[in-house]
């Protein structure tokens, strides 16, 4: 986001924080915010109106009231008025922010049920499954297929196997990717989850699956290095041959055997 939009997101977020703290129905809030993003994305006239930097914030907040008053919950309307009333650098910045608030509402529901870590793990694993399965990836990305059919495909794969919040977000990523690849949509959702939970995320690649104790030790060690809380996602790759490779933020910590073999080969060829 550009400067004005960063300030707008920070200001409008106060409305979301207040609504969540007041005990709003988080599932309904998320559903309605996702729906509003779809409505705005579908109307160029509306996009221009709500993001017009020359228009007074009060006028745009009143526009939200006229458009959605009586059609969404009181909490959702508060969040929309808070977002519409800000000055945004672009139309996309506004809708991206409202979408992130919808994701945050889903994560807040998962937190309330004590399964936020589970949701992050399941979204990450599902993204990896889709990335490794070309026919499935094509089916989920097929814009010619009805959105409901693609959503039903996700449900057939995940229903009863994942947390309800995981299913909501996976279906949303397929139904409304908003011009992005499926993997990138899920990455954005996971970034929103990490930001809300004030934690960093590390992706750990190993030759064999890590135990829960292994993950806990890695998370504790990384937290000691980087500070704060670290959530660990794991990837199994037999090519690693031993050790682990850790990606956190922009840093790569590679302690794998294959890295050492590559270094040896380069030394021998020098």
C-alpha positions as CSV (number, residue, x, y, z in Angstrom):
1,X,0.0,0.0,0.0
2,X,1.1,3.6,-0.6
3,X,1.4,6.2,2.1
4,X,-2.2,7.5,2.2
5,X,-3.6,4.0,2.1
6,X,-1.5,2.9,5.0
7,X,-2.8,5.7,7.1
8,X,-6.3,4.9,5.9
9,X,-6.0,1.3,6.8
10,X,-4.7,2.1,10.3
11,X,-7.5,4.6,10.9
12,X,-10.3,2.3,9.6
13,X,-9.0,-0.6,11.6
14,X,-10.1,1.0,14.8
15,X,-13.7,0.3,13.7
16,X,-13.0,-3.3,13.1
17,X,-11.2,-3.7,16.4
18,X,-14.1,-2.1,18.3
19,X,-16.7,-4.3,16.5
20,X,-14.7,-7.5,17.3
21,X,-14.2,-6.4,20.9
22,X,-17.9,-5.7,21.3
23,X,-18.6,-9.4,20.6
24,X,-20.0,-9.1,17.1
25,X,-21.0,-12.3,15.2
26,X,-17.7,-12.9,13.6
27,X,-18.9,-15.4,11.0
28,X,-21.6,-13.1,9.9
29,X,-19.2,-10.1,9.8
30,X,-16.8,-12.0,7.6
31,X,-19.6,-13.2,5.2
32,X,-21.0,-9.7,4.8
33,X,-17.6,-8.1,4.3
34,X,-16.6,-10.6,1.7
35,X,-20.0,-10.0,-0.1
36,X,-19.4,-6.2,0.0
37,X,-16.0,-6.7,-1.6
38,X,-17.7,-8.7,-4.4
39,X,-20.3,-5.9,-4.9
40,X,-17.6,-3.2,-5.2
41,X,-15.4,-5.3,-7.5
42,X,-18.4,-5.8,-9.8
43,X,-19.2,-2.1,-10.2
44,X,-16.7,0.4,-11.6
45,X,-18.9,3.3,-10.7
46,X,-19.2,2.2,-7.1
47,X,-15.4,1.6,-6.9
48,X,-14.7,5.1,-8.1
49,X,-17.3,6.6,-5.7
50,X,-16.0,4.9,-2.5
51,X,-12.3,5.5,-3.2
52,X,-12.6,9.0,-4.7
53,X,-9.8,11.0,-2.8
54,X,-11.5,14.3,-3.7
55,X,-14.7,13.3,-1.9
56,X,-15.1,14.1,1.8
57,X,-14.9,11.2,4.2
58,X,-18.2,12.0,5.8
59,X,-19.9,11.9,2.4
60,X,-18.4,8.5,1.6
61,X,-19.4,7.2,5.1
62,X,-22.9,8.3,4.4
63,X,-22.7,6.5,1.0
64,X,-22.0,3.3,2.9
65,X,-25.0,4.0,5.1
66,X,-27.3,4.5,2.0
67,X,-26.0,1.4,0.2
68,X,-25.8,-1.1,3.0
69,X,-27.9,0.3,5.9
70,X,-30.5,-2.3,6.8
71,X,-28.9,-4.9,4.5
72,X,-26.0,-5.9,6.7
73,X,-25.5,-6.2,10.5
74,X,-24.8,-3.1,12.6
75,X,-21.3,-4.2,13.2
76,X,-20.6,-4.7,9.5
77,X,-21.9,-1.2,8.8
78,X,-19.6,0.3,11.4
79,X,-16.6,-1.3,9.7
80,X,-17.7,-0.2,6.2
81,X,-18.3,3.3,7.3
82,X,-14.9,3.4,8.9
83,X,-13.3,2.1,5.7
84,X,-15.3,4.2,3.2
85,X,-14.6,7.3,5.2
86,X,-10.9,7.2,4.7
87,X,-8.7,8.6,1.9
88,X,-7.2,5.8,-0.2
89,X,-4.5,5.9,-2.8
90,X,-6.4,3.5,-5.1
91,X,-9.7,1.6,-5.4
92,X,-7.9,-1.7,-5.0
93,X,-6.4,-0.6,-1.6
94,X,-9.8,0.0,-0.2
95,X,-11.2,-3.4,-1.3
96,X,-8.1,-5.3,-0.3
97,X,-8.4,-3.8,3.1
98,X,-12.0,-4.7,3.5
99,X,-11.2,-8.2,2.3
100,X,-8.4,-8.5,4.9
101,X,-10.9,-7.4,7.6
102,X,-13.2,-10.3,6.5
103,X,-10.3,-12.7,6.8
104,X,-9.4,-11.3,10.2
105,X,-13.0,-11.8,11.4
106,X,-12.7,-15.5,10.4
107,X,-9.4,-15.8,12.2
108,X,-10.9,-14.1,15.3
109,X,-13.6,-16.8,15.3
110,X,-11.0,-19.5,15.1
111,X,-9.2,-17.8,18.0
112,X,-12.3,-17.8,20.1
113,X,-12.7,-21.5,19.5
114,X,-9.0,-22.2,20.2
115,X,-8.1,-23.5,16.8
116,X,-6.3,-20.6,15.1
117,X,-3.0,-22.6,14.8
118,X,-5.0,-25.4,13.3
119,X,-6.5,-23.1,10.6
120,X,-3.1,-21.8,9.6
121,X,-1.7,-25.3,9.4
122,X,-4.6,-26.6,7.3
123,X,-4.6,-23.6,4.9
124,X,-0.9,-24.0,4.4
125,X,-1.2,-27.8,3.8
126,X,-4.1,-27.4,1.4
127,X,-2.2,-24.8,-0.7
128,X,0.7,-27.3,-0.9
129,X,-1.6,-30.1,-2.0
130,X,-3.2,-28.0,-4.7
131,X,0.3,-26.8,-5.9
132,X,1.4,-30.4,-6.3
133,X,-1.7,-31.6,-8.2
134,X,-1.9,-30.0,-11.7
135,X,-5.5,-31.3,-12.5
136,X,-6.8,-30.1,-9.2
137,X,-5.1,-26.7,-9.6
138,X,-6.6,-26.3,-13.1
139,X,-10.1,-27.3,-11.8
140,X,-10.0,-24.7,-9.0
141,X,-8.7,-22.0,-11.3
142,X,-11.1,-22.7,-14.2
143,X,-12.9,-19.3,-14.6
144,X,-15.3,-20.9,-17.1
145,X,-16.7,-23.2,-14.4
146,X,-19.4,-21.8,-12.2
147,X,-18.1,-20.5,-8.9
148,X,-20.5,-22.7,-7.0
149,X,-19.1,-25.8,-8.7
150,X,-15.6,-24.9,-7.7
151,X,-16.7,-24.2,-4.2
152,X,-18.4,-27.5,-4.0
153,X,-15.2,-29.2,-5.2
154,X,-13.4,-27.6,-2.2
155,X,-16.1,-28.8,0.1
156,X,-15.9,-32.3,-1.2
157,X,-12.2,-32.3,-0.4
158,X,-12.3,-30.6,3.0
159,X,-15.7,-30.9,4.6
160,X,-15.4,-32.8,7.9
161,X,-11.7,-32.9,7.6
162,X,-10.7,-29.4,8.5
163,X,-11.9,-26.6,10.9
164,X,-14.9,-24.7,9.7
165,X,-12.9,-21.5,9.4
166,X,-10.4,-23.3,7.1
167,X,-13.3,-24.4,4.8
168,X,-14.7,-20.8,4.7
169,X,-11.4,-19.3,3.6
170,X,-10.5,-22.1,1.1
171,X,-13.9,-21.7,-0.5
172,X,-13.6,-18.0,-0.6
173,X,-10.2,-18.2,-2.2
174,X,-11.7,-20.3,-5.0
175,X,-14.9,-18.3,-5.5
176,X,-13.4,-14.8,-5.4
177,X,-9.6,-14.9,-6.2
178,X,-9.9,-11.3,-7.4
179,X,-7.4,-11.8,-10.2
180,X,-4.8,-13.7,-8.2
181,X,-3.7,-17.3,-8.3
182,X,-5.1,-19.6,-5.7
183,X,-1.8,-20.0,-3.9
184,X,-1.3,-16.3,-3.7
185,X,-4.8,-15.8,-2.3
186,X,-4.1,-18.3,0.5
187,X,-0.7,-16.7,1.1
188,X,-2.5,-13.3,1.6
189,X,-4.9,-14.9,4.0
190,X,-2.1,-16.5,6.0
191,X,-0.2,-13.1,6.1
192,X,-3.4,-11.5,7.5
193,X,-3.6,-14.3,10.2
194,X,0.0,-13.8,11.2
195,X,-0.4,-10.0,11.4
196,X,-3.5,-10.3,13.5
197,X,-1.8,-12.8,15.9
198,X,1.4,-10.7,16.0
199,X,3.6,-13.5,15.0
200,X,6.1,-14.5,12.3
201,X,5.7,-17.6,10.2
202,X,8.6,-20.0,9.4
203,X,8.4,-22.6,6.6
204,X,10.6,-25.6,7.6
205,X,11.5,-28.2,4.9
206,X,12.8,-31.5,6.1
207,X,13.4,-35.0,4.6
208,X,11.0,-36.6,7.0
209,X,7.9,-35.4,8.9
210,X,8.6,-33.5,12.1
211,X,7.0,-34.5,15.3
212,X,5.0,-32.0,17.4
213,X,7.9,-31.9,19.8
214,X,10.3,-31.1,16.9
215,X,8.0,-28.2,15.8
216,X,7.7,-26.9,19.3
217,X,11.5,-26.9,19.7
218,X,12.0,-25.2,16.4
219,X,9.4,-22.6,17.2
220,X,11.0,-21.9,20.5
221,X,14.5,-21.6,19.0
222,X,13.3,-19.3,16.3
223,X,11.4,-17.1,18.7
224,X,14.6,-16.8,20.8
225,X,16.4,-15.6,17.7
226,X,13.8,-13.3,16.1
227,X,11.7,-12.4,19.1
228,X,7.9,-12.7,19.5
229,X,6.0,-15.8,18.6
230,X,6.9,-17.9,15.6
231,X,4.4,-20.3,13.9
232,X,6.1,-23.2,12.1
233,X,4.7,-24.6,8.8
234,X,6.3,-27.9,7.6
235,X,7.1,-29.3,4.2
236,X,8.4,-32.8,3.6
237,X,10.9,-33.1,0.7
238,X,12.9,-36.3,0.4
239,X,15.5,-34.5,-1.7
240,X,16.7,-32.6,1.4
241,X,18.3,-35.9,2.6
242,X,18.6,-34.8,6.2
243,X,18.7,-31.6,8.3
244,X,16.2,-28.8,7.8
245,X,15.8,-25.7,5.7
246,X,14.1,-22.8,7.4
247,X,12.6,-19.8,5.6
248,X,11.4,-16.9,7.8
249,X,10.7,-13.5,6.4
250,X,13.3,-12.7,3.9
251,X,15.9,-15.0,5.5
252,X,16.9,-18.5,4.6
253,X,18.6,-20.8,7.2
254,X,19.8,-23.8,5.3
255,X,21.3,-26.7,7.3
256,X,20.5,-29.5,4.9
257,X,22.8,-32.2,3.7
258,X,22.0,-31.4,0.1
259,X,23.3,-27.9,0.7
260,X,26.6,-29.3,2.1
261,X,26.9,-31.7,-0.9
262,X,26.4,-28.8,-3.3
263,X,29.1,-26.8,-1.5
264,X,31.4,-29.8,-1.7
265,X,30.8,-30.2,-5.5
266,X,31.5,-26.5,-6.0
267,X,34.7,-26.7,-4.1
268,X,35.9,-29.8,-6.1
269,X,35.1,-28.0,-9.3
270,X,37.0,-24.8,-8.3
